[in-house]
Every structure is written in structure tokens, then in C-alpha cells.
Amino acid sequence: MAQTRQFFDPAMLPVVYHPGETLDEKLQEMKMGVKEFATRVSKPEKTIIAVLKGKSSITPDMAVAFEMVTKISADMWLRLQKSYDEFIARKKREVSLKEGLHWAKKFPYAEIASLGWFSGINDASGDANNMVDTLCAFFAVSSPKGWEDFYLNQRLRVSFSISLAETCDPYALSAWLRQGEIQAGEISIDTKYSAKLLRGILNEISDVRKAGSTNHDELLYSLLGNVGIKLIFTETLSSAPVKGCARYIYGVPCIQLARKFENEEDFWYTLFHEIGHILLHGKKSIFMENVNYGDKDPEKEQEADDFAVLWMSK
């Protein structure tokens, strides 16, 4: 039986055993006691007992020593240990994902899927067994706790300085923000942002507004991209009707806007408002419109409002 297990990849078995079981079988086959084996491999007897009981791992040093006595290669011992460690880790993750199902159900999963935001994820079906894994993959976190640390507990203040814990629907809103991050990653710009460059195109942006062009999105992409700002349009979720957001994503200023607005004036006001945030406020902050959140700064919001009013009046 010991030889059979050596010829198969343990990772392919429905249950992967600790390599201590293989060692136990081999010692029985060799008719060798634990004490003798420990002496032959120059390891404490208690260490060998711990391995046999599955309470200790086989290290590279031990694997080489075991090879000399058992004639089973060090590589095989290490592969057995690696397969077992991965098996245990995945079993723990399975439990974690099942416990996270209540978390997954708080997202508008079907609506997100219908917008194609899960494209590229292996299994994005609405099956309960896949929902948690799919959302974790979408948010690029290993677990629901990772999502909570990032979006609710502000663990990464440098790149994300607000808490969504006080918003009406932090789950849907975080999905909207995450989709913006993904879209931003697909945009390439060569120019490094500077306030001077941005101020230099404000009149041109105002002219685009006055012209009433039907293809203003492309013109704005180009104008803002040429001064180092990524412009993103993202479909809003029904439970997170955010209009816009200004923030730095991986060191690049980004303006994320809703795909649809009630009217053109609302669109332009929101755009100028977000430009105001980029121009007037620091890169460690994030600003969202039409949403209340814990760290919303009334003074900075007013400054952005005043900026928008000024350029809407020109």
C-alpha cells in the first residue's frame, strides 16, 4: 500500500493523508521501530513521533535524511507534505467560504453579473457554492474578511481613506468602486498628472460643454488623458445610485462617473465637481457624489461645489 501511494499524485486523491502515514507504513514494511529510525536519521525521537501523528511537517532537511534510510526520494517526501498542506488549506478555505455565504447574499449579485463585471472569472454562476469565491475574485481579496478590512475598516488608508460602513449600501457601492478600479487598469496614459496641465485644459472642457457635442465622452477621455487623468464611466447599481467619484488609483488621478445622468447639466456639474476635487484636494482622499459616507468632508465638498458652479457659469 505504501508503494501504491508513492506512484500517485496525492493532490489528485479525494482525501490527502499526512506524509506521517506513509512513513508509518514504510517503517512497518522495513520492520523498523521509531527509536531506531530516529537514530538512523539523526533526529529526536519526539520529532519522528510528531510526524507520525501528523502533528509536525517534514522539512527539506528531514526529507533528505528520510531518503537515505527509506529509499523514498526527498522530492517525494516534500511533494507529499506540500500536497497535504495545500489540501488542509483548501479545506479550511471551503469552511470559510461557506461561512461567508451570508456576506455574499448582501451584494446585488444577479445585477452585477448581468452587467458583465464578473467576466473572466472562471465560475461566476449564481450557485451558492460559487458566489463567495466569485466575489472574492472580483474584489481581489482572499476572503470576506479581506473585503471588510479594505472597504469597511480602512486598513489601507493610504490608497483608500474612507469608510463605507456608514453608507446606505456599502456592498453595492464597493462593487461600483471596484469595477472602476478594474476599468482604470485597462486604461493606459503616458502623461504624468500636474495641476498646471489640468488648469490649462479647463477652458477646452468648458468649450466642449458649450458645443453640446453628442460625442463629448471621447473628447473628454482625450483631454483628461493628455493631462494625466483617467476618465471612467461605470453603470450604476440600483441600490448605489452614485453619480461620481474622484480618487487616485495606483498613483493616478481618476474620475469615475455614472454611465447615465438625468440630464446634461447634471453630468457637467458632476464632472466639474470631480475635477475640483482632483485639483484642490490631496491624493489620499476619495470623494463620492450622491452618497453619504463616514469621512465625508463638508468643507471640501463645498469647495468642489463652488468650483463646479464657477465653471458652469462660464
Secondary structure, DSSP 8 states (H G I E B T S, - for coil): -HHHHHTS-GGGSSS---HHHHHHHHHHHHT--HHHHHHHTT--HHHHHHHHTTSS---HHHHHHHHHHH---HHHHHHHHHHHHHHHHHHHHHHHHHHTHHHHTTS-HHHHHHTTTTTT-S---S-HHHHHHHHHHHHT-SSHHHHIIIIIS-TTTTT-----TTSS-HHHHHHHHHHHHHHHHT----S---HHHHHHHHHHHHHHHHHT-TTHHHHHHHHHHTTT-EEEEE--BTTB---EEEEEETTEEEEEEES--SSHHHHHHHHHHHHHHHHHS-TT--EEES---TT--HHHHHHHHHHHHHHH--
